[in-house]
Amino acid sequence: MAEGSNGRRRFSDKWGKHELDVLAVLSSAFPQWLTSRQIAQRVKAYADSYGELADQAAKAAFAKQFQRDRAKLAAMGIAIESRQPEYSSKSEGQDFASYRLQLGDEPRIRLRFEQEDLPVLAAANYLARSISVSETQSQPAPQHTSRTTPRVPQTPIPGLGLDSIAPGLGTQTIPPALVKVVDQRRFAATVDVDGENINVAYTDSDDLAMFVLEHPGAVIVSPQEAVDAFNRRLQAASQMTLADKTTGQSASTVVTPSISGKDAPQDDDELKKTHTKKSGSFQTGSEVDRRLRLMLFLSAHLGEEFSLAELAERFIGHAKSEDELKKFVNVIHKDINTLTTVSDDGEMAGSQFFDIDWSLLDAEGIVSATNSLGLERLAGISPQYLSMLTASVSYLAHSPLLPDEQREKAASLYQRLRQLVKPGETPWLSLTGYELEPHSFSVVKRAISTDSLLDMEYTDGAGRTRRKIVAPSKIFVDEGVYYAAVWTDVMDATPEDRKRFVSKEHPINKANGKPRTWQVLRLARIERAEVVEPTCHVEIPDMPVAELRKWSFDNGTPAVFVTDQPGLQFIKSLPGATVEPCSPGEKVHVIVSSDSWFVAFCVAHARHITAVAPETLRTMIVARAQRELSLGTHEDDETTEGE
């Protein structure tokens, strides 16, 4: 037992192996349950510090440290389940809860992944871990939930074990765009859409309400606090009044954001203030983390041979020089020694997970392990997690969150994984704002990023199919719809055999009387698109999205709404809006192209929107809110979440 300067016990962890010792003890005892006292006696690090748990101070110190180690293992996908002991008159109340490894009832699935799969697999694993609904979520939720408590689990589901079959996963870099989008959507809910349950990750309750309202027939299934928050917005919308459309002071234009192949979306300042998360949220790199990954990998490949250099690249990374490679190899060799160290006391377990062929290791630098204390049970992933991982790979293959080359690999990986999942068992998942990407998005984005032309067939407003050669400039999202702004004056840059598809006449722009060389069209209307290399560089003038969108809104409806306070974040990101002071908040003017979108927008933000004009739109908003309320079955209460 180690003593501190004040005479109190302190935890002794000289080698940083206690998590491994805990794992060795529980694995060798499986399927038996071990009490707290048995664990404290058998794990050398605990026994040195806490002995027999003879007093309350020792019990409390042990409990605190054991829970830390338990959480550390859970973060690696190795869950320890607990239960209360069955007390009897003979137990004298000496034992506490008992523990064992949580392996589940279904066998692990082991797959072979190639090195080129790892970047996509790491991204999909990050998404799957973030959006997975915890098993404890099915239990009754606490009556009082903090507004800042994340609903998206911050640790992986139990028994992940993906590192055991995909070594090197922890050395991959997660695309920053994906990390930003996932981390901003801190909450998760289950939404029924047309009979299918979808796991939706969202930013706040306004965000989830917008998702539900944009999917007619959608119903929030869980959690209950999300249902209640949605109902509160419906109640507020059903009482919305008519706004006075007269304007007073001069309006100021709100900057309109855009999404293009060259510019990332603007940062959400409010979210950055309230929820900042490092990009390596699940990419751990400490010594213990690395040894746990190495241990799981060797457990999954008992009897197989791996060189120290190969293991070093998989678990540390690619060496930039020979000297660095030697350093990495020495680190792995030290890890192997740690995993095969026998405790000084034969009565207590050490971290001897494997028997190693030492002659082979010393002579050729090759590791071959056997006898893993049953840890091969942890190797691989559960069928449940494979389903979520498959869904995540599919989602990334059809979203703008990965580079184009990785999206193609994601599509290929999905075809392989889906064969291992039973039909109907792949869950649906969605990130709000990223679930409606048109099929033409990637090819248009590629043309923008490479300064190329686009040979496209699209459906015009009259329903006719037309073909045209254009130079796409930017993509932007307006009222939940993807638009592409294209430059049509490209005759000089178009190859000779395609010049007949270039617009020769440009209609007059009513706003300024000049020829209209810009065209704005919905991406969903592009039936086919092909990237074409131009014969010369095309000079495309810069044009604000706020100006471009006016041309696609010639038949739009002028609308206005009043807020209860100034400076709201959702107004700052509202395309083409102008605002003016209006006590106590602001009066916001917009041109509405889609009435249904505007209705959903106002209902979703009804806690801050007090009045709307014209009367026709206000009537539609109230009617939609009342209809949703009539279909709901949950009563409002005081529970709040994501507000």
NORBELNOR-V106304 format. One record per pair of residues at least 24 apart in sequence whose C-alpha atoms are under 8 Angstrom apart, sorted by the first residue. I is the first residue (numbers start at 0). J is the second residue. If there is no record, write none. Layout:
i->I j->J
i->I j->J
This chain:
i->0 j->46
i->0 j->47
i->0 j->48
i->0 j->49
i->0 j->50
i->1 j->47
i->1 j->48
i->8 j->48
i->8 j->49
i->8 j->57
i->9 j->48
i->10 j->44
i->10 j->45
i->10 j->48
i->10 j->49
i->10 j->64
i->11 j->44
i->11 j->45
i->11 j->47
i->11 j->48
i->12 j->44
i->15 j->287
i->16 j->287
i->16 j->337
i->16 j->350
i->17 j->42
i->17 j->43
i->17 j->44
i->17 j->45
i->17 j->68
i->18 j->68
i->18 j->69
i->18 j->71
i->18 j->72
i->18 j->287
i->19 j->287
i->19 j->291
i->19 j->350
i->20 j->44
i->20 j->348
i->20 j->349
i->20 j->350
i->23 j->348
i->23 j->349
i->23 j->350
i->23 j->351
i->23 j->352
i->23 j->372
i->24 j->348
i->25 j->98
i->25 j->99
i->25 j->100
i->26 j->99
i->26 j->100
i->26 j->372
i->26 j->373
i->26 j->374
i->27 j->372
i->27 j->373
i->29 j->99
i->29 j->100
i->30 j->99
i->30 j->100
i->31 j->99
i->32 j->97
i->32 j->98
i->32 j->99
i->33 j->97
i->33 j->98
i->33 j->99
i->34 j->84
i->34 j->94
i->34 j->95
i->34 j->96
i->34 j->97
i->34 j->98
i->35 j->94
i->35 j->95
i->35 j->96
i->35 j->97
i->35 j->98
i->36 j->94
i->36 j->95
i->40 j->347
i->41 j->346
i->41 j->347
i->41 j->348
i->42 j->347
i->42 j->348
i->42 j->349
i->43 j->342
i->43 j->344
i->43 j->347
i->43 j->348
i->43 j->349
i->73 j->154
i->73 j->155
i->73 j->157
i->73 j->158
i->74 j->154
i->74 j->155
i->75 j->155
i->75 j->159
i->75 j->160
i->75 j->288
i->75 j->291
i->75 j->292
i->76 j->155
i->76 j->156
i->76 j->157
i->76 j->158
i->76 j->159
i->76 j->160
i->77 j->101
i->77 j->157
i->77 j->158
i->77 j->159
i->77 j->160
i->77 j->377
i->78 j->102
i->78 j->157
i->78 j->158
i->101 j->157
i->101 j->158
i->102 j->158
i->102 j->376
i->102 j->377
i->105 j->381
i->105 j->382
i->106 j->381
i->106 j->382
i->107 j->376
i->107 j->377
i->107 j->378
i->107 j->379
i->107 j->380
i->107 j->381
i->107 j->382
i->108 j->379
i->108 j->380
i->108 j->381
i->108 j->382
i->109 j->164
i->109 j->378
i->109 j->379
i->109 j->380
i->110 j->164
i->110 j->379
i->111 j->164
i->111 j->165
i->112 j->164
i->112 j->165
i->116 j->408
i->116 j->412
i->117 j->165
i->117 j->167
i->117 j->168
i->117 j->171
i->118 j->168
i->118 j->171
i->118 j->172
i->118 j->173
i->118 j->405
i->119 j->392
i->119 j->405
i->119 j->406
i->119 j->408
i->119 j->409
i->120 j->168
i->120 j->392
i->121 j->168
i->121 j->169
i->121 j->171
i->121 j->172
i->121 j->173
i->122 j->173
i->122 j->174
i->122 j->177
i->123 j->388
i->123 j->391
i->123 j->392
i->123 j->395
i->124 j->388
i->124 j->391
i->125 j->173
i->125 j->281
i->126 j->181
i->126 j->391
i->127 j->387
i->127 j->388
i->127 j->391
i->128 j->152
i->128 j->153
i->128 j->154
i->128 j->155
i->128 j->156
i->129 j->153
i->129 j->154
i->129 j->155
i->129 j->181
i->130 j->187
i->130 j->198
i->130 j->199
i->130 j->200
i->130 j->428
i->131 j->155
i->131 j->156
i->131 j->198
i->131 j->387
i->132 j->187
i->132 j->198
i->136 j->222
i->140 j->223
i->142 j->638
i->143 j->638
i->143 j->639
i->144 j->638
i->144 j->639
i->144 j->640
i->145 j->639
i->145 j->640
i->146 j->639
i->146 j->640
i->146 j->641
i->146 j->642
i->147 j->640
i->147 j->641
i->148 j->640
i->149 j->185
i->149 j->186
i->150 j->185
i->150 j->186
i->150 j->187
i->150 j->188
i->151 j->184
i->151 j->185
i->151 j->186
i->151 j->187
i->151 j->200
i->154 j->281
i->156 j->384
i->158 j->377
i->158 j->380
i->158 j->381
i->159 j->379
i->159 j->380
i->159 j->381
i->159 j->384
i->160 j->295
i->160 j->377
i->160 j->378
i->160 j->379
i->160 j->380
i->161 j->378
i->161 j->379
i->161 j->380
i->162 j->292
i->162 j->295
i->162 j->296
i->163 j->292
i->163 j->293
i->163 j->294
i->163 j->295
i->163 j->296
i->163 j->297
i->163 j->298
i->163 j->299
i->163 j->378
i->163 j->379
i->164 j->296
i->164 j->299
i->164 j->378
i->164 j->379
i->166 j->292
i->166 j->293
i->166 j->296
i->166 j->313
i->166 j->314
i->167 j->312
i->167 j->313
i->167 j->314
i->167 j->315
i->167 j->316
i->168 j->313
i->169 j->282
i->169 j->283
i->169 j->284
i->169 j->314
i->170 j->282
i->170 j->313
i->170 j->314
i->170 j->315
i->170 j->316
i->171 j->282
i->172 j->279
i->173 j->278
i->173 j->279
i->174 j->400
i->174 j->401
i->175 j->278
i->176 j->400
i->176 j->401
i->177 j->400
i->177 j->401
i->178 j->278
i->179 j->278
i->181 j->430
i->182 j->274
i->182 j->275
i->182 j->276
i->183 j->270
i->183 j->274
i->184 j->430
i->184 j->431
i->186 j->641
i->188 j->219
i->188 j->220
i->188 j->221
i->188 j->222
i->188 j->225
i->189 j->219
i->189 j->220
i->189 j->221
i->189 j->222
i->190 j->217
i->190 j->218
i->190 j->219
i->190 j->220
i->190 j->221
i->191 j->217
i->191 j->218
i->191 j->219
i->191 j->220
i->192 j->216
i->192 j->217
i->192 j->218
i->193 j->217
i->195 j->427
i->196 j->426
i->196 j->427
i->197 j->426
i->197 j->427
i->197 j->428
i->197 j->429
i->198 j->426
i->198 j->427
i->198 j->428
i->198 j->429
i->199 j->428
i->199 j->429
i->199 j->430
i->199 j->431
i->200 j->429
i->200 j->430
i->200 j->431
i->201 j->430
i->201 j->431
i->202 j->431
i->202 j->641
i->203 j->641
i->203 j->642
i->204 j->228
i->204 j->229
i->204 j->640
i->204 j->641
i->204 j->642
i->205 j->603
i->205 j->604
i->206 j->431
i->206 j->603
i->207 j->431
i->208 j->602
i->208 j->603
i->209 j->599
i->209 j->600
i->209 j->602
i->209 j->603
i->210 j->431
i->210 j->432
i->212 j->599
i->212 j->603
i->213 j->596
i->213 j->599
i->224 j->638
i->224 j->639
i->224 j->640
i->225 j->639
i->225 j->640
i->226 j->633
i->227 j->633
i->227 j->634
i->227 j->635
i->227 j->636
i->227 j->638
i->227 j->639
i->228 j->635
i->228 j->639
i->228 j->640
i->229 j->603
i->230 j->628
i->230 j->634
i->230 j->635
i->231 j->606
i->231 j->635
i->232 j->602
i->232 j->603
i->232 j->604
i->232 j->605
i->232 j->606
i->233 j->602
i->233 j->603
i->233 j->605
i->233 j->624
i->233 j->625
i->233 j->627
i->233 j->628
i->234 j->624
i->234 j->625
i->234 j->628
i->235 j->602
i->235 j->605
i->235 j->606
i->236 j->601
i->236 j->602
i->236 j->605
i->236 j->606
i->236 j->620
i->236 j->621
i->236 j->624
i->237 j->620
i->237 j->621
i->237 j->622
i->237 j->624
i->237 j->625
i->238 j->621
i->239 j->605
i->239 j->608
i->239 j->609
i->239 j->610
i->239 j->611
i->239 j->617
i->239 j->621
i->240 j->609
i->240 j->610
i->240 j->611
i->240 j->617
i->241 j->610
i->241 j->611
i->241 j->612
i->241 j->613
i->241 j->614
i->241 j->617
i->242 j->559
i->242 j->560
i->242 j->561
i->242 j->610
i->242 j->611
i->242 j->612
i->242 j->613
i->243 j->612
i->244 j->559
i->244 j->612
i->244 j->613
i->247 j->579
i->248 j->579
i->248 j->580
i->249 j->579
i->250 j->577
i->250 j->578
i->250 j->579
i->251 j->577
i->251 j->578
i->251 j->579
i->252 j->575
i->252 j->576
i->252 j->577
i->252 j->578
i->253 j->570
i->253 j->571
i->253 j->572
i->253 j->573
i->253 j->574
i->253 j->575
i->253 j->576
i->253 j->577
i->253 j->578
i->254 j->545
i->254 j->571
i->254 j->572
i->254 j->574
i->254 j->575
i->255 j->544
i->255 j->545
i->255 j->572
i->255 j->573
i->255 j->574
i->255 j->575
i->255 j->576
i->256 j->475
i->256 j->544
i->256 j->572
i->256 j->574
i->257 j->473
i->257 j->474
i->257 j->475
i->257 j->476
i->257 j->544
i->258 j->473
i->258 j->474
i->258 j->475
i->258 j->476
i->259 j->444
i->259 j->447
i->259 j->472
i->259 j->473
i->259 j->474
i->259 j->475
i->260 j->444
i->260 j->445
i->260 j->447
i->260 j->448
i->260 j->473
i->260 j->474
i->261 j->447
i->261 j->448
i->269 j->568
i->289 j->314
i->289 j->315
i->290 j->334
i->290 j->338
i->294 j->338
i->294 j->352
i->295 j->374
i->295 j->375
i->295 j->377
i->295 j->378
i->296 j->378
i->297 j->368
i->298 j->368
i->298 j->369
i->298 j->371
i->298 j->374
i->298 j->375
i->298 j->378
i->299 j->375
i->299 j->378
i->299 j->379
i->301 j->367
i->301 j->368
i->301 j->369
i->301 j->370
i->301 j->371
i->302 j->367
i->302 j->368
i->302 j->369
i->303 j->367
i->303 j->368
i->304 j->365
i->304 j->366
i->304 j->367
i->304 j->368
i->305 j->365
i->305 j->366
i->305 j->367
i->306 j->364
i->306 j->365
i->306 j->366
i->307 j->331
i->307 j->332
i->307 j->364
i->307 j->365
i->307 j->366
i->382 j->420
i->385 j->420
i->386 j->420
i->386 j->424
i->386 j->425
i->386 j->426
i->387 j->425
i->387 j->426
i->389 j->413
i->389 j->416
i->389 j->417
i->389 j->425
i->390 j->425
i->390 j->426
i->390 j->427
i->390 j->428
i->391 j->428
i->394 j->428
i->394 j->429
i->397 j->436
i->397 j->438
i->398 j->433
i->398 j->434
i->398 j->436
i->399 j->433
i->399 j->436
i->399 j->440
i->399 j->441
i->403 j->441
i->403 j->445
i->432 j->479
i->436 j->481
i->437 j->481
i->437 j->522
i->437 j->523
i->438 j->523
i->439 j->522
i->439 j->523
i->439 j->525
i->439 j->526
i->439 j->527
i->439 j->528
i->440 j->522
i->442 j->528
i->442 j->529
i->442 j->530
i->443 j->471
i->443 j->528
i->443 j->530
i->444 j->473
i->444 j->474
i->445 j->530
i->446 j->470
i->446 j->471
i->446 j->530
i->446 j->531
i->447 j->471
i->447 j->472
i->447 j->473
i->450 j->536
i->450 j->537
i->451 j->530
i->451 j->531
i->451 j->532
i->451 j->533
i->452 j->493
i->452 j->530
i->452 j->531
i->452 j->532
i->452 j->533
i->453 j->528
i->453 j->529
i->453 j->530
i->453 j->531
i->454 j->528
i->454 j->529
i->454 j->530
i->454 j->531
i->455 j->525
i->455 j->526
i->455 j->527
i->455 j->528
i->455 j->529
i->456 j->525
i->456 j->526
i->456 j->527
i->456 j->528
i->457 j->524
i->457 j->525
i->457 j->526
i->457 j->527
i->458 j->524
i->458 j->525
i->458 j->526
i->459 j->524
i->466 j->500
i->467 j->500
i->467 j->501
i->467 j->502
i->468 j->493
i->468 j->497
i->468 j->498
i->468 j->500
i->468 j->501
i->468 j->502
i->469 j->501
i->470 j->537
i->472 j->539
i->475 j->544
i->477 j->574
i->478 j->592
i->478 j->593
i->478 j->596
i->478 j->597
i->479 j->596
i->480 j->521
i->481 j->521
i->481 j->522
i->481 j->523
i->482 j->519
i->482 j->520
i->482 j->521
i->482 j->522
i->483 j->519
i->483 j->520
i->483 j->521
i->483 j->522
i->484 j->517
i->484 j->518
i->484 j->519
i->484 j->520
i->484 j->547
i->485 j->517
i->485 j->518
i->485 j->519
i->486 j->516
i->486 j->517
i->486 j->518
i->486 j->539
i->487 j->516
i->487 j->517
i->487 j->518
i->488 j->516
i->489 j->537
i->491 j->534
i->491 j->535
i->492 j->533
i->492 j->534
i->492 j->535
i->492 j->536
i->492 j->537
i->493 j->533
i->493 j->534
i->494 j->533
i->494 j->534
i->517 j->547
i->518 j->550
i->519 j->547
i->519 j->548
i->519 j->550
i->519 j->551
i->520 j->551
i->545 j->574
i->545 j->575
i->548 j->575
i->552 j->590
i->552 j->591
i->552 j->592
i->554 j->592
i->555 j->590
i->555 j->591
i->555 j->592
i->555 j->593
i->556 j->590
i->556 j->591
i->556 j->592
i->557 j->588
i->557 j->589
i->557 j->590
i->557 j->591
i->558 j->588
i->558 j->589
i->558 j->590
i->558 j->591
i->558 j->611
i->558 j->612
i->558 j->613
i->559 j->586
i->559 j->587
i->559 j->588
i->559 j->589
i->559 j->611
i->559 j->612
i->559 j->613
i->560 j->586
i->560 j->587
i->560 j->588
i->560 j->608
i->560 j->609
i->560 j->610
i->560 j->611
i->560 j->612
i->561 j->585
i->561 j->586
i->561 j->587
i->561 j->608
i->561 j->609
i->561 j->610
i->561 j->611
i->562 j->586
i->562 j->587
i->562 j->607
i->562 j->608
i->562 j->609
i->562 j->610
i->563 j->607
i->563 j->608
i->563 j->609
i->564 j->607
i->598 j->623
